[in-house]
């Protein structure tokens, strides 16, 4: 086995360990999203400033791009430096996810209903598709979204667990590709 495969397997195992940690501490995992967002905002702002200087040398600079980069850095630093800002971002993300679940659920309900109408008009079942599957899934998503609006903590924990599962799957994937 060559060195690159060994390194990939070791990294895959480390990713799995990180995923298990996220799965075991879903609250901490979710609460780290604001911190991660702050880092990304600062990095994006720095990258945009570097790009602005490069474009300025070529005579193509844009003041709005520079202003956006500065705002990104300032807001990123605020999020990184303030627990209140991190909490606000975490709550905002939870409520946005809840709203997304509701809208996504409603869209699936309408899709399922339209499929039902289409199969009735054509008097034929669409191969591989039943109208009731997206319809029921839509109802469930909308209910979970509404419940999440009233209990965002449960949604935060579920999101943290889903992140952990996704990281574990990623680690297994790395190992499978390396083996």
TORGU-80809 format. One line per 2 residues: number of its first residue (from 1); their letters; for each residue x, y, z of C-alpha. Coordinates in steps of 0.05 Angstrom, whole numbers, plus 5000, padded with zeros to 4 digits. Example, Ala and Ser with C-alpha at 12.3 -4.5 7.8 and 13.67 -1.06 7.14 Angstrom:
// TORGU-80809
1	AS	5246,4910,5156 ~ 5273,4979,5143
END
This chain:
// TORGU-80809
1	XX	5000,5000,5000 ~ 5030,5067,4980
3	XX	5037,5128,5025 ~ 4980,5168,4993
5	XX	4931,5111,5007 ~ 4954,5106,5079
7	XX	4948,5181,5089 ~ 4878,5180,5057
9	XX	4856,5124,5103 ~ 4884,5160,5164
11	XX	4848,5224,5143 ~ 4784,5185,5131
13	XX	4788,5155,5201 ~ 4800,5225,5230
15	XX	4740,5251,5191 ~ 4697,5195,5218
17	XX	4720,5210,5289 ~ 4702,5283,5278
19	XX	4634,5261,5252 ~ 4622,5217,5313
21	XX	4641,5276,5357 ~ 4590,5319,5320
23	XX	4538,5265,5327 ~ 4551,5260,5402
25	XX	4550,5335,5412 ~ 4498,5361,5363
27	XX	4486,5425,5402 ~ 4559,5445,5400
29	XX	4562,5425,5327 ~ 4503,5470,5309
31	XX	4529,5527,5352 ~ 4596,5524,5316
33	XX	4561,5543,5250 ~ 4560,5617,5269
35	XX	4634,5615,5285 ~ 4647,5580,5219
37	XX	4605,5632,5183 ~ 4645,5688,5216
39	XX	4710,5657,5192 ~ 4682,5649,5121
41	XX	4659,5722,5121 ~ 4728,5747,5142
43	XX	4763,5702,5091 ~ 4715,5724,5037
45	XX	4726,5797,5054 ~ 4802,5789,5052
47	XX	4799,5751,4986 ~ 4755,5805,4956
49	XX	4802,5860,4979 ~ 4861,5823,4948
51	XX	4821,5816,4883 ~ 4801,5889,4886
53	XX	4875,5910,4890 ~ 4892,5864,4831
55	XX	4835,5892,4790 ~ 4854,5963,4810
57	XX	4924,5952,4780 ~ 4890,5933,4715
59	XX	4843,5993,4718 ~ 4780,5953,4733
61	XX	4767,5966,4807 ~ 4698,5976,4835
63	XX	4686,6016,4898 ~ 4624,5977,4915
65	XX	4664,5912,4914 ~ 4714,5942,4962
67	XX	4658,5968,5007 ~ 4625,5899,5007
69	XX	4691,5866,5025 ~ 4701,5914,5084
71	XX	4630,5903,5109 ~ 4641,5827,5103
73	XX	4704,5832,5146 ~ 4671,5877,5197
75	XX	4609,5833,5205 ~ 4653,5770,5207
77	XX	4695,5800,5263 ~ 4630,5820,5300
79	XX	4604,5749,5294 ~ 4671,5719,5316
81	XX	4679,5768,5374 ~ 4609,5770,5403
83	XX	4571,5714,5435 ~ 4506,5753,5426
85	XX	4519,5759,5351 ~ 4534,5684,5347
87	XX	4469,5669,5383 ~ 4431,5715,5336
89	XX	4462,5681,5276 ~ 4446,5612,5304
91	XX	4374,5631,5318 ~ 4368,5664,5249
93	XX	4394,5601,5215 ~ 4346,5557,5255
95	XX	4285,5600,5237 ~ 4307,5604,5164
97	XX	4313,5528,5162 ~ 4243,5522,5193
99	XX	4215,5570,5140 ~ 4251,5531,5086
101	XX	4220,5466,5111 ~ 4151,5497,5109
103	XX	4159,5525,5039 ~ 4191,5461,5014
105	XX	4134,5421,5044 ~ 4081,5464,5013
107	XX	4115,5459,4945 ~ 4116,5382,4951
109	XX	4042,5382,4971 ~ 4025,5421,4908
111	XX	4070,5377,4866 ~ 4037,5314,4893
113	XX	3968,5343,4881 ~ 3986,5362,4810
115	XX	4013,5291,4798 ~ 3947,5264,4824
117	XX	3908,5308,4776 ~ 3953,5289,4718
119	XX	3945,5214,4731 ~ 3869,5221,4737
121	XX	3864,5260,4672 ~ 3909,5212,4635
123	XX	3879,5153,4672 ~ 3948,5122,4675
125	XX	3998,5116,4731 ~ 4063,5154,4718
127	XX	4116,5100,4717 ~ 4155,5098,4783
129	XX	4117,5156,4813 ~ 4058,5158,4860
131	XX	4024,5223,4875 ~ 4017,5207,4948
133	XX	4091,5201,4964 ~ 4110,5274,4952
135	XX	4042,5295,4980 ~ 4053,5260,5047
137	XX	4126,5281,5049 ~ 4104,5353,5038
139	XX	4054,5349,5095 ~ 4108,5320,5141
141	XX	4159,5373,5121 ~ 4109,5429,5132
143	XX	4090,5401,5200 ~ 4163,5394,5221
145	XX	4175,5465,5197 ~ 4118,5493,5237
147	XX	4138,5453,5299 ~ 4210,5479,5289
149	XX	4185,5550,5291 ~ 4160,5537,5361
151	XX	4219,5495,5384 ~ 4282,5517,5346
153	XX	4326,5480,5396 ~ 4301,5412,5371
155	XX	4316,5434,5300 ~ 4386,5457,5320
157	XX	4400,5389,5352 ~ 4373,5352,5292
159	XX	4415,5395,5246 ~ 4477,5382,5288
161	XX	4464,5307,5283 ~ 4453,5311,5208
163	XX	4520,5347,5200 ~ 4553,5292,5241
165	XX	4522,5238,5197 ~ 4544,5274,5134
167	XX	4615,5280,5160 ~ 4616,5205,5177
169	XX	4591,5188,5107 ~ 4646,5232,5079
171	XX	4699,5197,5120 ~ 4674,5128,5099
173	XX	4676,5153,5027 ~ 4748,5175,5033
175	XX	4768,5107,5062 ~ 4729,5070,5008
177	XX	4762,5109,4953 ~ 4831,5099,4983
179	X	4824,5024,4994
END
